[in-house]
Amino acid sequence: MEDLYSYFEKPKDPSNYMAVRIGLASPEKIRSWSYGEVTKPTKFRLANTVFEYTAQYDSMINTYLRAQRGETSMPDKFTMTFEKIQDMRYGENPHQNAAFYAEIGCAENTLPHAVQLHGKELSYNNINDTNGALDVIKEFSFDIPVAVAVKHANPCGVGTGETIFEAYQNAYEADKVSIYGGIVALNREVDASTAAEMANIFLEIIIAPAFSAEALEILKAKKNLRLLELPELAEANRPGTLDMKKVAGGLLVQELDTKLLDEAELVCVTQRKPSDTEKADMMTAWKVVKHVKSNAIVLAKGQRTVGIGPGQTNRITALELAIKYAGENACGSVMASDAYFPFSDCVLAAQAAGITAIIQPGGSIRDEDSIKAADEAGIAMLFTGMRHFKH
């Protein structure tokens, strides 16, 4: 019975030129080998490799058993298993060492399952930004063609349309400056016309469920462009998926913010109700603002974002930045805020810019001040009851 769970594997590390036999039923044993004299440093390294495998195996068993129990609370002891996909030239900056690891058993809609069709290897920042683009695109129903442009992990333009070509055009028009050198994710196969349009500017990465043969021919002519194919990219994230942030000496763990807004839960708190067109734009803005660094404001109009104000230390400055980006498109747009308004100043600034409707969580002790200001301005305002801070 000693070898009941044994397996024979050639180590992936080419420096492990000998085959290593691992007895999983008795991990305290390191099998002897008979390929000649082995130095102590080599034995030590191979022993380390053996216990990497057994530790990984034990962690996978633990994860499986927790899932079978339906356990939803955070565990007292936290273990996860990852496997290195690739070393990277460097990390966020050239002086930082880095690698990309895949979670064992990760979902099919995640980046480790993407296939690179063209271009040089991905960088640390490429992967981080592409993941941000995927997070946004998962918010939208697959019934609607969507294009998302991301720069430095923040969405800079999101467009929808009747076709993927129209969706990309809307994303491009949302911010023609910031999209340059950015990442574009699309939830439809890239066709020749869309590829030709995207080839007009410099993009780092295009990721889509598929590319037509004609589209590939067009895009592969750009040697610095990376093309990624991920068939399940628009599939929603699993409820209960964990989100982790490393802090000095520890790890913050929470459930990923996968909650989608149900329109039936919206509460209109103003005298004027939003029109159907305004409501559609509000839903687009709300899906996007969830993935913008806080404090965040998103303006949307006509199937696309028109101004995004990310990562400000106060909400009014985020709004002013979004209005600046939108320019004349701010007039007639709708606004989404990732958190409530502590004062009525954002409503007054929205009125001055010609913004016609607002969607926000509500919940401030001064909500009535904002509602009163909106009523006086003829602005429609919806409360979602759901905050979307992102740090």
Secondary structure by P-SEA (a helix, b strand, c coil): cccccbbbbccccccccbbbbbcccccccccccccccccaaaaaaaaaaaaaaaaaaaaaaaaaaaaaacccccccbbbbbbbbcccccccccccccccccccccccccccccccccccccccaaaaaaaaaaaaaaaaccccbbbbbbbccccccbbbbcccaaaaaaaaaaccccccccbbbbbcccccaaaaaaaacccccccccccccaaaaaaaaccccbbbbbbccccccccccbbbbbbcccbbbbbcccccccccccccccccccccaaaaaaaaaaaaaaaaccccbbbbbccccccccccccccaaaaaaaaaaaaccccccbbbbbccccccaaaaaaaaaaccccccccccccaaaaaaaaaaaacbbbbbccbbbbcc
